[in-house]
Amino acid sequence: MATISGGGGGGVPDLQSLVASLDAALLPCLPARELQAADRSTHPSHQVDVERHAADFMEAAKTLQLYFIRAQHQHQPSREEALRKEIAALEAELQVKDALMEKQSNLLQHWQGLLEAHKNTHIEELERV
């Protein structure tokens, strides 16, 4: 059975070999189960064969699962990298919002100027009357 060892590349089986071992463990399960069903007997040798092949298959499945868990952990960024990315995203969002606030502030100042000019125009007209 293939095992996963902690290391760079030596000792770690590749995905194809793990799938092949899973396949190899599954194939004997089917005929043993069919033999047991065809016999319709409780002959202990058939039951032992089925259980042994099922155990082999489960072991191969566990090994494949460990492979995927290890691959997932290897491809996850470190906590420091994840925090840096999150900080960079927050800083970018802050810059966008600052620019939007600046734009809105400029619009408000422009509208205040227009309102002030409009008010002054009305005051001048009232003073003439």
Biotite code that builds the C-alpha atoms (Angstrom):
import biotite.structure as struc

atoms = struc.array([
    struc.Atom([0.000, 0.000, 0.000], chain_id="A", res_id=1, res_name="MET", atom_name="CA", element="C"),
    struc.Atom([1.298, 3.477, -0.852], chain_id="A", res_id=2, res_name="ALA", atom_name="CA", element="C"),
    struc.Atom([2.047, 5.773, 2.048], chain_id="A", res_id=3, res_name="THR", atom_name="CA", element="C"),
    struc.Atom([2.463, 9.470, 2.326], chain_id="A", res_id=4, res_name="ILE", atom_name="CA", element="C"),
    struc.Atom([5.546, 10.694, 4.076], chain_id="A", res_id=5, res_name="SER", atom_name="CA", element="C"),
    struc.Atom([6.253, 14.236, 5.078], chain_id="A", res_id=6, res_name="GLY", atom_name="CA", element="C"),
    struc.Atom([8.859, 15.573, 2.730], chain_id="A", res_id=7, res_name="GLY", atom_name="CA", element="C"),
    struc.Atom([9.570, 17.444, -0.439], chain_id="A", res_id=8, res_name="GLY", atom_name="CA", element="C"),
    struc.Atom([9.082, 14.918, -3.182], chain_id="A", res_id=9, res_name="GLY", atom_name="CA", element="C"),
    struc.Atom([10.697, 11.692, -2.064], chain_id="A", res_id=10, res_name="GLY", atom_name="CA", element="C"),
    struc.Atom([8.288, 9.162, -0.624], chain_id="A", res_id=11, res_name="GLY", atom_name="CA", element="C"),
    struc.Atom([5.120, 11.003, -1.589], chain_id="A", res_id=12, res_name="VAL", atom_name="CA", element="C"),
    struc.Atom([3.211, 8.988, -4.171], chain_id="A", res_id=13, res_name="PRO", atom_name="CA", element="C"),
    struc.Atom([1.723, 10.784, -7.104], chain_id="A", res_id=14, res_name="ASP", atom_name="CA", element="C"),
    struc.Atom([-1.997, 11.000, -7.710], chain_id="A", res_id=15, res_name="LEU", atom_name="CA", element="C"),
    struc.Atom([-1.976, 8.426, -10.496], chain_id="A", res_id=16, res_name="GLN", atom_name="CA", element="C"),
    struc.Atom([-0.377, 5.758, -8.321], chain_id="A", res_id=17, res_name="SER", atom_name="CA", element="C"),
    struc.Atom([-2.887, 6.427, -5.542], chain_id="A", res_id=18, res_name="LEU", atom_name="CA", element="C"),
    struc.Atom([-5.828, 6.156, -7.929], chain_id="A", res_id=19, res_name="VAL", atom_name="CA", element="C"),
    struc.Atom([-4.326, 2.978, -9.382], chain_id="A", res_id=20, res_name="ALA", atom_name="CA", element="C"),
    struc.Atom([-4.029, 1.453, -5.907], chain_id="A", res_id=21, res_name="SER", atom_name="CA", element="C"),
    struc.Atom([-7.634, 2.437, -5.166], chain_id="A", res_id=22, res_name="LEU", atom_name="CA", element="C"),
    struc.Atom([-8.736, 0.835, -8.421], chain_id="A", res_id=23, res_name="ASP", atom_name="CA", element="C"),
    struc.Atom([-6.681, -2.282, -7.715], chain_id="A", res_id=24, res_name="ALA", atom_name="CA", element="C"),
    struc.Atom([-8.286, -2.579, -4.280], chain_id="A", res_id=25, res_name="ALA", atom_name="CA", element="C"),
    struc.Atom([-11.805, -2.141, -5.684], chain_id="A", res_id=26, res_name="LEU", atom_name="CA", element="C"),
    struc.Atom([-11.611, -4.704, -8.481], chain_id="A", res_id=27, res_name="LEU", atom_name="CA", element="C"),
    struc.Atom([-11.325, -7.802, -6.226], chain_id="A", res_id=28, res_name="PRO", atom_name="CA", element="C"),
    struc.Atom([-14.302, -6.608, -4.156], chain_id="A", res_id=29, res_name="CYS", atom_name="CA", element="C"),
    struc.Atom([-16.722, -7.047, -7.020], chain_id="A", res_id=30, res_name="LEU", atom_name="CA", element="C"),
    struc.Atom([-16.079, -10.726, -7.880], chain_id="A", res_id=31, res_name="PRO", atom_name="CA", element="C"),
    struc.Atom([-15.921, -11.693, -4.198], chain_id="A", res_id=32, res_name="ALA", atom_name="CA", element="C"),
    struc.Atom([-19.271, -10.031, -3.562], chain_id="A", res_id=33, res_name="ARG", atom_name="CA", element="C"),
    struc.Atom([-20.754, -11.674, -6.660], chain_id="A", res_id=34, res_name="GLU", atom_name="CA", element="C"),
    struc.Atom([-19.473, -15.078, -5.507], chain_id="A", res_id=35, res_name="LEU", atom_name="CA", element="C"),
    struc.Atom([-21.053, -14.577, -2.136], chain_id="A", res_id=36, res_name="GLN", atom_name="CA", element="C"),
    struc.Atom([-24.372, -13.511, -3.704], chain_id="A", res_id=37, res_name="ALA", atom_name="CA", element="C"),
    struc.Atom([-24.367, -16.391, -6.227], chain_id="A", res_id=38, res_name="ALA", atom_name="CA", element="C"),
    struc.Atom([-23.623, -18.959, -3.556], chain_id="A", res_id=39, res_name="ASP", atom_name="CA", element="C"),
    struc.Atom([-26.274, -17.605, -1.227], chain_id="A", res_id=40, res_name="ARG", atom_name="CA", element="C"),
    struc.Atom([-24.385, -19.366, 1.444], chain_id="A", res_id=41, res_name="SER", atom_name="CA", element="C"),
    struc.Atom([-22.850, -18.058, 4.560], chain_id="A", res_id=42, res_name="THR", atom_name="CA", element="C"),
    struc.Atom([-19.597, -19.768, 3.757], chain_id="A", res_id=43, res_name="HIS", atom_name="CA", element="C"),
    struc.Atom([-17.005, -18.021, 5.928], chain_id="A", res_id=44, res_name="PRO", atom_name="CA", element="C"),
    struc.Atom([-14.320, -17.890, 3.219], chain_id="A", res_id=45, res_name="SER", atom_name="CA", element="C"),
    struc.Atom([-16.513, -15.740, 0.952], chain_id="A", res_id=46, res_name="HIS", atom_name="CA", element="C"),
    struc.Atom([-17.353, -13.401, 3.818], chain_id="A", res_id=47, res_name="GLN", atom_name="CA", element="C"),
    struc.Atom([-13.683, -13.124, 4.776], chain_id="A", res_id=48, res_name="VAL", atom_name="CA", element="C"),
    struc.Atom([-12.740, -12.371, 1.148], chain_id="A", res_id=49, res_name="ASP", atom_name="CA", element="C"),
    struc.Atom([-15.361, -9.631, 0.912], chain_id="A", res_id=50, res_name="VAL", atom_name="CA", element="C"),
    struc.Atom([-14.298, -8.110, 4.216], chain_id="A", res_id=51, res_name="GLU", atom_name="CA", element="C"),
    struc.Atom([-10.599, -8.285, 3.337], chain_id="A", res_id=52, res_name="ARG", atom_name="CA", element="C"),
    struc.Atom([-11.111, -6.690, -0.079], chain_id="A", res_id=53, res_name="HIS", atom_name="CA", element="C"),
    struc.Atom([-13.379, -4.035, 1.418], chain_id="A", res_id=54, res_name="ALA", atom_name="CA", element="C"),
    struc.Atom([-10.736, -3.282, 4.058], chain_id="A", res_id=55, res_name="ALA", atom_name="CA", element="C"),
    struc.Atom([-8.065, -2.997, 1.348], chain_id="A", res_id=56, res_name="ASP", atom_name="CA", element="C"),
    struc.Atom([-10.313, -0.637, -0.598], chain_id="A", res_id=57, res_name="PHE", atom_name="CA", element="C"),
    struc.Atom([-11.000, 1.504, 2.484], chain_id="A", res_id=58, res_name="MET", atom_name="CA", element="C"),
    struc.Atom([-7.274, 1.697, 3.227], chain_id="A", res_id=59, res_name="GLU", atom_name="CA", element="C"),
    struc.Atom([-6.570, 2.846, -0.335], chain_id="A", res_id=60, res_name="ALA", atom_name="CA", element="C"),
    struc.Atom([-9.393, 5.399, -0.062], chain_id="A", res_id=61, res_name="ALA", atom_name="CA", element="C"),
    struc.Atom([-7.952, 6.748, 3.210], chain_id="A", res_id=62, res_name="LYS", atom_name="CA", element="C"),
    struc.Atom([-4.525, 7.060, 1.607], chain_id="A", res_id=63, res_name="THR", atom_name="CA", element="C"),
    struc.Atom([-6.012, 8.983, -1.312], chain_id="A", res_id=64, res_name="LEU", atom_name="CA", element="C"),
    struc.Atom([-7.931, 11.217, 1.092], chain_id="A", res_id=65, res_name="GLN", atom_name="CA", element="C"),
    struc.Atom([-4.723, 11.970, 3.012], chain_id="A", res_id=66, res_name="LEU", atom_name="CA", element="C"),
    struc.Atom([-3.040, 12.855, -0.269], chain_id="A", res_id=67, res_name="TYR", atom_name="CA", element="C"),
    struc.Atom([-5.747, 15.412, -1.073], chain_id="A", res_id=68, res_name="PHE", atom_name="CA", element="C"),
    struc.Atom([-5.730, 16.856, 2.440], chain_id="A", res_id=69, res_name="ILE", atom_name="CA", element="C"),
    struc.Atom([-1.968, 17.269, 2.288], chain_id="A", res_id=70, res_name="ARG", atom_name="CA", element="C"),
    struc.Atom([-2.168, 18.862, -1.178], chain_id="A", res_id=71, res_name="ALA", atom_name="CA", element="C"),
    struc.Atom([-4.828, 21.259, 0.072], chain_id="A", res_id=72, res_name="GLN", atom_name="CA", element="C"),
    struc.Atom([-2.686, 22.281, 3.048], chain_id="A", res_id=73, res_name="HIS", atom_name="CA", element="C"),
    struc.Atom([0.392, 22.759, 0.866], chain_id="A", res_id=74, res_name="GLN", atom_name="CA", element="C"),
    struc.Atom([-1.452, 25.095, -1.487], chain_id="A", res_id=75, res_name="HIS", atom_name="CA", element="C"),
    struc.Atom([-2.976, 27.246, 1.230], chain_id="A", res_id=76, res_name="GLN", atom_name="CA", element="C"),
    struc.Atom([-1.177, 30.533, 1.790], chain_id="A", res_id=77, res_name="PRO", atom_name="CA", element="C"),
    struc.Atom([0.411, 31.088, 5.170], chain_id="A", res_id=78, res_name="SER", atom_name="CA", element="C"),
    struc.Atom([-1.481, 33.152, 7.732], chain_id="A", res_id=79, res_name="ARG", atom_name="CA", element="C"),
    struc.Atom([0.938, 36.019, 7.134], chain_id="A", res_id=80, res_name="GLU", atom_name="CA", element="C"),
    struc.Atom([0.360, 35.937, 3.361], chain_id="A", res_id=81, res_name="GLU", atom_name="CA", element="C"),
    struc.Atom([-3.413, 35.750, 3.830], chain_id="A", res_id=82, res_name="ALA", atom_name="CA", element="C"),
    struc.Atom([-3.349, 38.755, 6.157], chain_id="A", res_id=83, res_name="LEU", atom_name="CA", element="C"),
    struc.Atom([-1.165, 40.718, 3.734], chain_id="A", res_id=84, res_name="ARG", atom_name="CA", element="C"),
    struc.Atom([-3.608, 40.023, 0.904], chain_id="A", res_id=85, res_name="LYS", atom_name="CA", element="C"),
    struc.Atom([-6.549, 41.013, 3.078], chain_id="A", res_id=86, res_name="GLU", atom_name="CA", element="C"),
    struc.Atom([-4.810, 44.220, 4.172], chain_id="A", res_id=87, res_name="ILE", atom_name="CA", element="C"),
    struc.Atom([-3.969, 45.075, 0.551], chain_id="A", res_id=88, res_name="ALA", atom_name="CA", element="C"),
    struc.Atom([-7.597, 44.495, -0.464], chain_id="A", res_id=89, res_name="ALA", atom_name="CA", element="C"),
    struc.Atom([-8.837, 46.677, 2.398], chain_id="A", res_id=90, res_name="LEU", atom_name="CA", element="C"),
    struc.Atom([-6.362, 49.432, 1.497], chain_id="A", res_id=91, res_name="GLU", atom_name="CA", element="C"),
    struc.Atom([-7.507, 49.327, -2.136], chain_id="A", res_id=92, res_name="ALA", atom_name="CA", element="C"),
    struc.Atom([-11.133, 49.525, -1.015], chain_id="A", res_id=93, res_name="GLU", atom_name="CA", element="C"),
    struc.Atom([-10.241, 52.446, 1.249], chain_id="A", res_id=94, res_name="LEU", atom_name="CA", element="C"),
    struc.Atom([-8.595, 54.297, -1.653], chain_id="A", res_id=95, res_name="GLN", atom_name="CA", element="C"),
    struc.Atom([-11.692, 53.815, -3.812], chain_id="A", res_id=96, res_name="VAL", atom_name="CA", element="C"),
    struc.Atom([-13.935, 55.094, -1.031], chain_id="A", res_id=97, res_name="LYS", atom_name="CA", element="C"),
    struc.Atom([-11.630, 58.048, -0.319], chain_id="A", res_id=98, res_name="ASP", atom_name="CA", element="C"),
    struc.Atom([-11.746, 59.010, -3.999], chain_id="A", res_id=99, res_name="ALA", atom_name="CA", element="C"),
    struc.Atom([-15.539, 58.737, -3.973], chain_id="A", res_id=100, res_name="LEU", atom_name="CA", element="C"),
    struc.Atom([-15.755, 60.890, -0.836], chain_id="A", res_id=101, res_name="MET", atom_name="CA", element="C"),
    struc.Atom([-13.458, 63.486, -2.426], chain_id="A", res_id=102, res_name="GLU", atom_name="CA", element="C"),
    struc.Atom([-15.644, 63.576, -5.535], chain_id="A", res_id=103, res_name="LYS", atom_name="CA", element="C"),
    struc.Atom([-18.818, 63.977, -3.468], chain_id="A", res_id=104, res_name="GLN", atom_name="CA", element="C"),
    struc.Atom([-17.179, 66.680, -1.343], chain_id="A", res_id=105, res_name="SER", atom_name="CA", element="C"),
    struc.Atom([-16.231, 68.616, -4.483], chain_id="A", res_id=106, res_name="ASN", atom_name="CA", element="C"),
    struc.Atom([-19.800, 68.313, -5.764], chain_id="A", res_id=107, res_name="LEU", atom_name="CA", element="C"),
    struc.Atom([-21.155, 69.590, -2.443], chain_id="A", res_id=108, res_name="LEU", atom_name="CA", element="C"),
    struc.Atom([-18.806, 72.586, -2.527], chain_id="A", res_id=109, res_name="GLN", atom_name="CA", element="C"),
    struc.Atom([-19.872, 73.327, -6.100], chain_id="A", res_id=110, res_name="HIS", atom_name="CA", element="C"),
    struc.Atom([-23.571, 73.134, -5.171], chain_id="A", res_id=111, res_name="TRP", atom_name="CA", element="C"),
    struc.Atom([-22.994, 75.315, -2.094], chain_id="A", res_id=112, res_name="GLN", atom_name="CA", element="C"),
    struc.Atom([-21.337, 77.890, -4.343], chain_id="A", res_id=113, res_name="GLY", atom_name="CA", element="C"),
    struc.Atom([-24.286, 77.775, -6.747], chain_id="A", res_id=114, res_name="LEU", atom_name="CA", element="C"),
    struc.Atom([-26.775, 78.142, -3.887], chain_id="A", res_id=115, res_name="LEU", atom_name="CA", element="C"),
    struc.Atom([-24.780, 81.027, -2.416], chain_id="A", res_id=116, res_name="GLU", atom_name="CA", element="C"),
    struc.Atom([-24.719, 82.774, -5.803], chain_id="A", res_id=117, res_name="ALA", atom_name="CA", element="C"),
    struc.Atom([-28.458, 82.165, -6.247], chain_id="A", res_id=118, res_name="HIS", atom_name="CA", element="C"),
    struc.Atom([-29.121, 83.524, -2.732], chain_id="A", res_id=119, res_name="LYS", atom_name="CA", element="C"),
    struc.Atom([-27.029, 86.617, -3.433], chain_id="A", res_id=120, res_name="ASN", atom_name="CA", element="C"),
    struc.Atom([-28.942, 87.194, -6.674], chain_id="A", res_id=121, res_name="THR", atom_name="CA", element="C"),
    struc.Atom([-32.252, 87.092, -4.805], chain_id="A", res_id=122, res_name="HIS", atom_name="CA", element="C"),
    struc.Atom([-30.946, 89.398, -2.064], chain_id="A", res_id=123, res_name="ILE", atom_name="CA", element="C"),
    struc.Atom([-29.789, 91.926, -4.680], chain_id="A", res_id=124, res_name="GLU", atom_name="CA", element="C"),
    struc.Atom([-33.200, 91.828, -6.380], chain_id="A", res_id=125, res_name="GLU", atom_name="CA", element="C"),
    struc.Atom([-34.953, 92.356, -3.059], chain_id="A", res_id=126, res_name="LEU", atom_name="CA", element="C"),
    struc.Atom([-32.686, 95.299, -2.219], chain_id="A", res_id=127, res_name="GLU", atom_name="CA", element="C"),
    struc.Atom([-33.549, 96.952, -5.544], chain_id="A", res_id=128, res_name="ARG", atom_name="CA", element="C"),
    struc.Atom([-37.236, 96.817, -4.827], chain_id="A", res_id=129, res_name="VAL", atom_name="CA", element="C"),
])
